């Protein structure tokens, strides 16, 4: 079949031009899995949002909690009882955007603007339906492995429901990680649910996950080794400094660039022993993805934006083997720790704390030690 190149070329130009804009206007969250030599698997992510402060809370959801899914008709969706207690990072005092359960299954939701398209709502199967924001609580409260997630998600239908905080349908996809380090990505495109194995342990935003994997082929030349000296004409070419093997690594905040950068930085990262050594290295890597203010979702072009210190509102790391969650925030970069093994998942309702009890950087005074 003969191709009409006169039509293909303008379309390609449009896509090439559009992709950076899509990444720029959408929330710029980045997630990775980092594994230590002892098998420790740390899943974590940044949460970028420039429109308003989410006032995020760490919330303990106990086993046996009753959940009810939401449909366009209200709270008449799928109902389920929690099999596993989990720690969630709750947004706007309402829904978990990230978390880990007591079995070491962890995951989070990531913005997928312009690509997330959910199935049509059918009232006759409302008891199998849920809103996009219900998916993560459903997964963390119901399953202990990604194989269970893959099987269990066959029983639900995710439909378009207007989110009361966003005043629109939340365009989301998810990354789910088990304690072995294996992970998958759940997306909703063309009205269908799609589940991908995640061979690189990375997620960002737009476009679709399979596109990101194909795009990595453009960066296969990157290395942590400096390039070898060579002669061009009579001129000897040598690296100006260390890091020459990473020349060409994209440094902007678009989703395609962040996906490449996260994948490469993981690959060239130093090997870690496990435990907090792996957590610490995770935070070092994620420093590359902290977004300065006025770059994220909701930022207006007229400068009428909230006075947030950063669009990266918080960064969280879940040690899925040792069941410990660590985080720091845009207000306070001191790392804080929650040990899930010490939490009571057996009794009571959901207990919660603000990630920032005080919106101020914790600074240690050491002047006297020099006197």
Sine and cosine of phi, psi and omega as CSV:
sin_phi,cos_phi,sin_psi,cos_psi,sin_omega,cos_omega
0.00,0.00,0.79,-0.62,-0.04,-1.00
-0.98,0.22,0.75,-0.66,0.00,-1.00
-1.00,0.10,0.57,-0.82,0.08,-1.00
-1.00,-0.06,1.00,-0.04,-0.07,-1.00
-0.91,0.41,-0.42,0.91,0.01,-1.00
-0.92,0.40,-0.41,0.91,0.04,-1.00
-1.00,-0.05,-0.59,0.81,-0.06,-1.00
-0.92,0.40,-0.69,0.72,-0.07,-1.00
-0.87,0.49,-0.74,0.67,0.05,-1.00
-0.87,0.49,-0.58,0.81,0.00,-1.00
-0.91,0.42,-0.67,0.75,0.02,-1.00
-0.90,0.44,-0.67,0.74,0.02,-1.00
-0.87,0.49,-0.65,0.76,0.01,-1.00
-0.89,0.45,-0.70,0.71,-0.01,-1.00
-0.90,0.43,-0.70,0.72,-0.01,-1.00
-0.88,0.48,-0.63,0.78,0.02,-1.00
-0.95,0.31,-0.59,0.81,-0.12,-0.99
-0.97,0.24,-0.59,0.80,-0.13,-0.99
-0.83,0.55,-0.73,0.69,0.04,-1.00
-0.88,0.48,-0.58,0.82,-0.01,-1.00
-0.93,0.37,-0.63,0.78,0.04,-1.00
-0.87,0.50,-0.73,0.68,-0.01,-1.00
-0.90,0.44,-0.54,0.84,-0.06,-1.00
-0.95,0.30,-0.65,0.76,-0.11,-0.99
-0.99,0.11,-0.24,0.97,-0.01,-1.00
-1.00,-0.09,0.32,-0.95,0.05,-1.00
-0.83,0.55,0.68,-0.74,-0.15,-0.99
-0.98,-0.18,0.67,0.74,-0.05,-1.00
-0.95,0.32,0.56,-0.83,0.04,-1.00
-0.74,-0.68,0.72,-0.70,0.03,-1.00
-0.77,-0.64,0.57,-0.82,0.04,-1.00
-0.61,-0.79,0.28,-0.96,0.22,-0.98
-0.90,-0.44,0.79,-0.61,0.03,-1.00
-0.86,-0.50,0.78,-0.62,-0.08,-1.00
-0.93,-0.36,0.64,-0.77,0.04,-1.00
-0.99,-0.10,0.20,-0.98,-0.03,-1.00
-0.88,0.47,-0.47,0.88,-0.02,-1.00
-1.00,0.03,0.11,0.99,0.00,-1.00
0.99,-0.13,-0.09,1.00,0.05,-1.00
-0.84,0.55,0.75,-0.67,0.06,-1.00
-0.87,-0.49,0.90,-0.43,0.00,-1.00
-0.96,-0.28,0.91,-0.42,0.14,-0.99
-0.98,-0.18,0.66,-0.75,0.07,-1.00
-0.28,-0.96,0.04,-1.00,-0.09,-1.00
-0.30,-0.95,0.28,-0.96,0.23,-0.97
-0.99,-0.13,0.48,-0.88,0.10,-0.99
-0.89,-0.45,0.96,-0.29,0.01,-1.00
-0.98,-0.20,0.75,-0.67,0.06,-1.00
-0.25,-0.97,0.89,-0.46,-0.09,-1.00
-0.97,-0.22,-0.09,1.00,-0.11,-0.99
-0.98,0.22,-0.61,0.79,-0.02,-1.00
-0.25,-0.97,0.26,-0.96,0.02,-1.00
-0.98,0.21,0.82,-0.58,0.01,-1.00
-0.96,0.28,-0.22,0.97,-0.06,-1.00
0.75,0.66,0.80,0.60,-0.12,-0.99
-0.90,0.44,0.57,-0.82,0.02,-1.00
-0.78,-0.62,0.54,-0.84,0.20,-0.98
-1.00,0.01,0.82,-0.57,-0.13,-0.99
-0.82,-0.58,0.73,-0.68,0.07,-1.00
-0.99,-0.10,0.91,-0.42,0.06,-1.00
-0.98,-0.20,0.88,-0.47,-0.09,-1.00
-0.98,0.19,0.29,-0.96,0.15,-0.99
-0.90,0.43,0.51,-0.86,0.03,-1.00
0.99,0.11,0.00,1.00,0.00,-1.00
-0.93,0.37,0.67,-0.74,0.04,-1.00
-1.00,0.06,0.78,-0.63,0.05,-1.00
-0.89,-0.45,0.50,-0.87,0.06,-1.00
-0.71,-0.70,0.85,-0.53,0.01,-1.00
-0.95,0.30,0.39,-0.92,-0.02,-1.00
-0.95,-0.31,0.63,-0.78,0.10,-1.00
-0.83,-0.56,0.05,-1.00,0.08,-1.00
-0.87,0.50,-0.29,0.96,0.01,-1.00
-1.00,-0.03,-0.13,0.99,-0.01,-1.00
0.85,-0.53,-0.46,-0.89,-0.06,-1.00
-0.99,0.12,0.90,0.43,0.03,-1.00
-0.77,-0.63,0.38,0.93,-0.01,-1.00
-1.00,0.09,-0.31,-0.95,-0.02,-1.00
-0.86,0.51,0.65,-0.76,0.07,-1.00
-0.92,-0.40,0.60,-0.80,0.02,-1.00
-0.43,-0.90,0.36,-0.93,0.04,-1.00
-0.93,-0.37,0.70,-0.71,-0.07,-1.00
-0.90,0.44,0.82,-0.57,0.10,-1.00
-1.00,0.07,-0.44,0.90,-0.04,-1.00
-0.76,-0.65,0.67,-0.74,0.17,-0.99
-0.97,0.26,0.48,-0.88,0.02,-1.00
-0.53,-0.85,0.42,-0.91,0.11,-0.99
-0.99,-0.16,0.85,-0.52,0.00,-1.00
-0.90,-0.43,0.51,-0.86,0.17,-0.99
-0.99,-0.10,0.96,-0.26,-0.16,-0.99
-1.00,-0.02,0.67,-0.74,-0.02,-1.00
-0.96,-0.29,0.70,-0.71,0.05,-1.00
0.80,0.59,0.55,0.83,0.06,-1.00
0.82,0.57,0.58,0.82,-0.14,-0.99
-0.62,-0.79,-0.76,0.66,-0.11,-0.99
-0.63,-0.78,0.56,-0.83,-0.02,-1.00
-0.98,0.22,0.77,-0.63,0.06,-1.00
-0.98,-0.22,-0.18,0.98,-0.03,-1.00
-0.27,-0.96,0.34,-0.94,0.05,-1.00
0.20,-0.98,0.00,-1.00,0.03,-1.00
-0.54,-0.84,0.63,-0.78,0.02,-1.00
-0.98,-0.18,0.08,-1.00,-0.11,-0.99
-0.94,0.33,-0.16,0.99,0.08,-1.00
-1.00,-0.06,-0.01,1.00,0.01,-1.00
1.00,0.05,0.21,0.98,0.12,-0.99
-1.00,0.06,0.78,-0.63,-0.08,-1.00
-0.74,-0.68,0.30,-0.95,0.04,-1.00
0.06,-1.00,0.08,-1.00,-0.01,-1.00
-0.38,-0.92,0.27,-0.96,0.07,-1.00
-0.98,-0.18,0.56,-0.83,-0.03,-1.00
-0.70,-0.71,0.61,-0.79,-0.03,-1.00
-0.90,0.43,0.62,-0.79,-0.04,-1.00
-0.66,-0.75,0.78,0.63,-0.10,-1.00
-0.85,0.53,0.73,-0.68,0.07,-1.00
0.99,0.13,-0.14,0.99,-0.03,-1.00
-0.84,-0.55,-0.49,0.87,0.02,-1.00
-0.95,0.32,0.86,-0.52,0.03,-1.00
-0.64,-0.77,0.91,-0.41,-0.12,-0.99
-1.00,-0.05,0.26,-0.96,0.01,-1.00
-0.94,0.35,0.37,-0.93,0.06,-1.00
-0.93,0.38,0.58,-0.81,0.01,-1.00
-0.98,0.21,0.76,-0.65,0.05,-1.00
-0.88,-0.48,0.95,-0.30,-0.04,-1.00
-0.84,0.55,-0.43,0.90,-0.03,-1.00
-0.94,0.33,-0.30,0.95,0.06,-1.00
-0.83,-0.55,0.62,0.79,0.03,-1.00
-0.87,0.49,-0.49,0.87,-0.04,-1.00
-0.96,0.29,-0.03,1.00,0.10,-1.00
-0.89,-0.45,0.08,1.00,-0.14,-0.99
-0.97,-0.23,0.45,-0.89,0.05,-1.00
-0.43,-0.90,0.32,-0.95,0.06,-1.00
-0.98,0.18,0.35,-0.94,0.05,-1.00
-0.82,0.57,-0.58,0.81,-0.02,-1.00
-0.97,0.24,-0.13,0.99,0.05,-1.00
-1.00,0.08,-0.29,0.96,-0.18,-0.98
-0.90,0.43,-0.74,0.67,-0.05,-1.00
-0.89,0.45,-0.74,0.67,0.09,-1.00
-0.84,0.54,-0.60,0.80,0.03,-1.00
-0.89,0.46,-0.72,0.70,-0.03,-1.00
-0.91,0.41,-0.77,0.64,-0.09,-1.00
-0.93,0.37,-0.49,0.87,-0.02,-1.00
-1.00,0.03,-0.19,0.98,-0.16,-0.99
-0.90,-0.44,-0.37,0.93,-0.19,-0.98
-0.74,-0.67,0.34,-0.94,-0.01,-1.00
-0.85,-0.53,-0.09,1.00,-0.02,-1.00
-0.51,-0.86,0.30,-0.95,-0.01,-1.00
-0.95,0.30,-0.43,0.90,0.09,-1.00
-0.91,0.41,-0.62,0.79,0.07,-1.00
-0.92,0.38,-0.61,0.79,0.03,-1.00
-0.88,0.47,-0.74,0.67,-0.02,-1.00
-0.84,0.54,-0.67,0.74,0.00,-1.00
-0.96,0.28,-0.69,0.73,-0.08,-1.00
-0.93,0.37,-0.50,0.86,-0.01,-1.00
-0.94,0.33,-0.21,0.98,0.08,-1.00
-0.93,0.38,-0.36,0.93,-0.10,-1.00
-1.00,-0.01,-0.02,1.00,-0.08,-1.00
-0.83,-0.56,0.39,-0.92,0.06,-1.00
-0.82,-0.57,0.87,-0.50,-0.01,-1.00
-1.00,-0.07,0.83,-0.55,-0.11,-0.99
-0.83,-0.55,0.27,-0.96,-0.02,-1.00
-0.96,0.29,0.86,-0.51,0.06,-1.00
-0.71,-0.71,0.79,-0.62,0.00,-1.00
-0.91,0.40,0.81,-0.58,0.02,-1.00
-0.99,0.16,0.78,-0.63,-0.09,-1.00
-0.93,0.38,-0.40,0.92,0.03,-1.00
-0.99,0.16,-0.66,0.75,-0.04,-1.00
-1.00,0.07,-0.34,0.94,-0.09,-1.00
0.88,0.48,0.52,0.86,0.09,-1.00
-0.31,-0.95,0.18,-0.98,0.08,-1.00
-0.93,0.37,0.78,-0.63,-0.02,-1.00
-0.95,0.31,0.89,-0.45,0.00,-1.00
-1.00,0.07,0.98,-0.19,-0.19,-0.98
-0.79,-0.61,0.50,-0.87,0.36,-0.93
-0.74,-0.68,0.22,-0.98,-0.17,-0.99
-0.76,-0.65,0.48,-0.88,0.20,-0.98
-0.88,-0.48,0.77,-0.64,0.00,-1.00
-0.85,-0.53,0.70,-0.72,-0.10,-0.99
-0.75,-0.66,0.68,-0.73,0.11,-0.99
-0.97,-0.26,0.14,-0.99,-0.14,-0.99
-0.93,0.38,-0.26,0.96,0.08,-1.00
-0.96,0.27,-0.26,0.96,-0.09,-1.00
0.99,-0.17,-0.22,0.97,0.05,-1.00
-0.93,0.37,0.54,-0.84,-0.06,-1.00
-0.56,-0.83,0.30,-0.95,0.08,-1.00
-0.64,-0.77,0.27,-0.96,0.05,-1.00
-0.85,-0.53,0.75,-0.67,0.05,-1.00
-0.95,-0.33,0.83,-0.56,0.03,-1.00
-0.79,-0.61,0.34,-0.94,0.01,-1.00
-0.77,-0.63,0.98,-0.18,-0.03,-1.00
-0.75,-0.67,0.55,-0.83,-0.01,-1.00
0.83,0.56,0.51,0.86,0.03,-1.00
0.97,0.24,0.15,0.99,-0.05,-1.00
-0.83,-0.55,0.50,-0.87,0.10,-1.00
-0.99,0.10,0.73,-0.68,0.01,-1.00
-0.77,-0.64,0.74,-0.67,0.00,-1.00
-0.88,-0.47,0.80,-0.60,-0.02,-1.00
-0.90,-0.43,0.69,-0.72,0.29,-0.96
-0.90,0.44,0.54,-0.84,-0.04,-1.00
-0.91,-0.42,1.00,0.00,-0.10,-1.00
-0.95,0.31,-0.28,0.96,-0.04,-1.00
-0.96,-0.30,-0.17,0.99,0.01,-1.00
0.90,0.43,0.65,0.76,-0.03,-1.00
-0.67,-0.74,0.55,-0.84,0.16,-0.99
-0.55,-0.83,0.57,-0.82,0.17,-0.99
-0.74,-0.67,-0.87,-0.50,-0.06,-1.00
-0.80,-0.60,-0.85,-0.53,-0.11,-0.99
-0.97,0.23,0.41,-0.91,-0.08,1.00
-0.99,0.13,-0.81,-0.59,-0.06,-1.00
-0.99,0.11,0.35,-0.94,-0.09,-1.00
-0.88,0.47,-0.67,0.74,-0.01,-1.00
-0.90,0.44,-0.53,0.85,0.08,-1.00
-0.89,0.45,-0.69,0.72,0.00,-1.00
-0.86,0.51,-0.67,0.74,0.00,-1.00
-0.89,0.45,-0.66,0.75,0.04,-1.00
-0.91,0.42,-0.61,0.79,-0.04,-1.00
-0.90,0.43,-0.41,0.91,0.02,-1.00
-0.87,0.49,-0.38,0.92,0.01,-1.00
-0.89,0.46,-0.38,0.92,0.02,-1.00
-0.97,0.25,-0.14,0.99,-0.11,-0.99
-0.80,-0.60,0.35,0.94,-0.02,-1.00
-0.91,0.40,-0.23,0.97,-0.01,-1.00
-0.99,0.17,-0.24,0.97,-0.09,-1.00
-0.94,0.35,0.56,-0.83,-0.08,-1.00
-0.42,-0.91,0.37,-0.93,0.12,-0.99
-1.00,0.04,0.02,1.00,0.07,-1.00
-1.00,-0.05,0.65,-0.76,0.06,-1.00
-0.92,0.40,0.44,-0.90,0.04,-1.00
-0.95,0.31,0.48,-0.87,-0.02,-1.00
-0.97,0.25,0.56,-0.83,0.01,-1.00
-0.90,0.44,0.54,-0.84,-0.03,-1.00
-0.55,-0.84,0.22,-0.98,0.00,-1.00
-0.90,-0.43,0.82,-0.57,0.11,-0.99
-0.93,-0.38,0.95,-0.32,-0.15,-0.99
0.91,0.42,-0.82,-0.57,0.04,-1.00
-0.98,-0.20,0.12,0.99,-0.06,-1.00
-0.98,-0.19,0.79,-0.61,0.07,-1.00
-1.00,0.07,0.82,-0.58,-0.01,-1.00
-0.98,-0.20,0.86,-0.51,0.06,-1.00
-0.76,-0.65,0.39,-0.92,0.01,-1.00
-0.87,0.49,0.64,-0.77,0.05,-1.00
-0.95,0.30,-0.52,0.85,-0.06,-1.00
-0.31,-0.95,0.06,-1.00,0.06,-1.00
-0.91,0.42,0.39,-0.92,0.01,-1.00
1.00,-0.04,0.12,0.99,-0.05,-1.00
-0.91,0.42,-0.39,0.92,0.03,-1.00
-0.93,0.36,-0.26,0.97,0.00,-1.00
-0.97,-0.24,0.18,0.98,0.09,-1.00
-0.87,0.50,0.78,-0.62,-0.06,-1.00
0.98,-0.21,-0.10,1.00,0.08,-1.00
-0.92,0.39,0.84,-0.54,-0.05,-1.00
-0.92,0.40,0.69,-0.72,-0.07,-1.00
-0.90,-0.43,0.06,1.00,-0.02,-1.00
-0.99,0.13,-0.03,-1.00,-0.13,-0.99
-0.97,-0.25,0.19,0.98,0.09,-1.00
-0.92,0.38,0.43,-0.90,-0.04,-1.00
-0.87,0.49,-0.70,0.72,0.04,-1.00
-0.87,0.50,-0.65,0.76,0.00,-1.00
-0.93,0.37,-0.66,0.75,0.02,-1.00
-0.91,0.42,-0.59,0.81,0.03,-1.00
-0.88,0.47,-0.72,0.69,0.02,-1.00
-0.89,0.45,-0.74,0.68,-0.05,-1.00
-0.88,0.48,-0.68,0.73,0.00,-1.00
-0.90,0.44,-0.67,0.74,-0.01,-1.00
-0.90,0.44,-0.71,0.70,-0.04,-1.00
-0.93,0.36,-0.70,0.71,-0.01,-1.00
-0.89,0.46,-0.57,0.82,0.12,-0.99
-0.87,0.49,-0.71,0.70,-0.09,-1.00
-0.93,0.38,-0.58,0.81,-0.06,-1.00
-1.00,-0.09,0.00,1.00,-0.01,-1.00
-0.90,0.43,0.49,-0.87,0.07,-1.00
-0.89,0.45,0.47,-0.88,0.05,-1.00
-0.95,0.30,0.63,-0.77,-0.02,-1.00
-0.91,-0.42,0.42,-0.91,-0.03,-1.00
-0.95,0.30,-0.56,0.83,-0.09,-1.00
0.80,-0.60,0.02,-1.00,0.01,-1.00
0.85,0.52,-0.67,-0.75,-0.08,-1.00
-0.93,0.37,-0.39,0.92,0.08,-1.00
-0.87,0.49,-0.67,0.75,0.04,-1.00
-0.94,0.34,-0.65,0.76,0.05,-1.00
-0.86,0.50,-0.71,0.70,-0.03,-1.00
-0.89,0.46,-0.66,0.75,0.03,-1.00
-0.92,0.38,-0.58,0.81,0.08,-1.00
-0.83,0.56,-0.75,0.66,-0.02,-1.00
-0.90,0.45,-0.58,0.81,0.04,-1.00
-0.89,0.46,-0.71,0.71,0.02,-1.00
-0.88,0.47,-0.69,0.72,-0.09,-1.00
-0.95,0.32,-0.24,0.97,0.10,-1.00
-0.86,0.51,-0.42,0.91,0.02,-1.00
-0.93,0.36,-0.22,0.98,-0.11,-0.99
-0.92,-0.39,0.06,1.00,0.10,-0.99
-0.90,0.43,0.83,-0.57,-0.10,-1.00
-0.99,-0.15,0.82,-0.57,0.09,-1.00
-0.87,0.49,0.36,-0.93,0.00,-1.00
-0.85,0.52,0.43,-0.90,0.04,-1.00
0.94,0.33,0.54,0.84,0.09,-1.00
-0.83,-0.56,-0.16,0.99,-0.21,-0.98
-0.97,-0.24,-0.14,-0.99,-0.02,-1.00
-0.84,0.55,0.72,-0.69,0.08,-1.00
1.00,0.01,-0.12,0.99,0.00,-1.00
-0.93,0.37,0.79,-0.61,-0.05,-1.00
-1.00,-0.01,0.42,-0.91,-0.02,-1.00
-0.98,0.17,-0.24,0.97,-0.04,-1.00
-1.00,-0.07,0.12,0.99,0.06,-1.00
0.99,0.11,0.00,1.00,-0.01,-1.00
-1.00,0.09,0.94,0.35,-0.05,-1.00
-0.90,-0.44,0.41,-0.91,0.04,-1.00
-0.89,0.46,0.53,-0.85,-0.03,-1.00
-0.99,0.10,0.93,0.37,0.04,-1.00
-1.00,-0.01,0.58,-0.81,0.01,-1.00
-0.88,0.47,-0.52,0.85,-0.05,-1.00
-0.35,-0.94,0.42,-0.91,0.14,-0.99
-0.97,0.22,-0.32,0.95,0.11,-0.99
-0.99,0.12,1.00,-0.09,-0.13,-0.99
-0.96,0.28,-0.57,0.82,0.09,-1.00
-0.34,-0.94,0.37,-0.93,0.09,-1.00
-0.79,-0.61,0.76,-0.66,-0.08,-1.00
-0.79,-0.61,0.57,-0.82,0.06,-1.00
-0.76,-0.65,0.80,-0.59,0.04,-1.00
-0.94,-0.34,0.91,-0.42,0.14,-0.99
-0.99,0.17,0.98,-0.18,-0.15,-0.99
-0.96,0.27,-0.26,0.97,0.03,-1.00
-1.00,0.01,-0.69,0.73,-0.02,-1.00
-1.00,-0.06,-0.02,1.00,0.07,-1.00
0.84,0.55,0.78,0.63,0.03,-1.00
-0.79,-0.62,0.71,-0.71,0.05,-1.00
-0.93,-0.36,0.71,-0.70,0.03,-1.00
-0.84,-0.54,0.49,-0.87,0.05,-1.00
-0.37,-0.93,0.38,-0.92,0.28,-0.96
-0.65,-0.76,0.22,-0.98,-0.15,-0.99
-0.78,-0.63,0.08,-1.00,0.03,-1.00
-0.93,0.37,-0.40,0.92,0.00,-1.00
-1.00,0.02,-0.51,0.86,-0.11,-0.99
-0.57,-0.82,0.93,-0.36,-0.06,-1.00
-1.00,0.05,0.11,0.99,0.14,-0.99
-0.91,0.41,0.75,-0.67,0.00,-1.00
-0.97,0.25,0.77,-0.63,0.06,-1.00
-0.92,-0.40,0.38,-0.92,-0.21,-0.98
-0.74,-0.67,0.67,-0.74,0.13,-0.99
-0.78,-0.62,0.87,-0.50,0.00,-1.00
-1.00,-0.06,0.94,-0.33,-0.05,-1.00
-0.90,0.43,-0.42,0.91,-0.01,-1.00
-0.92,0.39,-0.35,0.94,-0.01,-1.00
-1.00,-0.10,-0.04,1.00,-0.03,-1.00
-1.00,0.04,0.50,-0.87,0.02,-1.00
-1.00,-0.06,0.98,-0.22,0.04,-1.00
-0.99,-0.11,0.06,1.00,-0.12,-0.99
-1.00,-0.05,-0.53,0.85,-0.14,-0.99
-0.74,-0.67,0.30,-0.95,0.16,-0.99
0.98,0.20,0.11,-0.99,0.04,-1.00
-1.00,0.06,-0.10,-1.00,-0.02,-1.00
-0.94,0.35,0.81,-0.59,0.10,-1.00
-0.96,-0.26,0.50,-0.86,-0.13,-0.99
-0.51,-0.86,0.45,-0.90,0.12,-0.99
-0.69,-0.72,0.52,-0.85,0.13,-0.99
-0.93,0.37,0.62,-0.78,0.08,-1.00
-0.88,0.48,-0.54,0.84,0.05,-1.00
-0.89,-0.46,0.98,-0.19,0.11,-0.99
-0.92,0.39,-0.57,0.82,0.05,-1.00
-0.74,-0.67,0.78,-0.63,-0.05,-1.00
-1.00,0.07,0.94,0.34,-0.03,-1.00
-0.43,-0.90,0.58,-0.82,0.03,-1.00
-0.94,0.34,0.73,-0.68,0.07,-1.00
-0.98,0.19,0.91,-0.40,-0.04,-1.00
-0.88,-0.47,0.77,-0.63,0.03,-1.00
-1.00,-0.10,0.82,-0.58,0.03,-1.00
-0.99,0.11,0.84,-0.55,-0.02,-1.00
-0.84,-0.55,0.19,0.98,-0.05,-1.00
-0.84,0.54,-0.70,0.72,-0.06,-1.00
-0.87,0.49,-0.49,0.87,0.00,-1.00
-0.94,0.35,-0.28,0.96,0.03,-1.00
-0.99,-0.13,-0.04,1.00,-0.07,-1.00
-1.00,-0.09,0.00,0.00,0.00,0.00
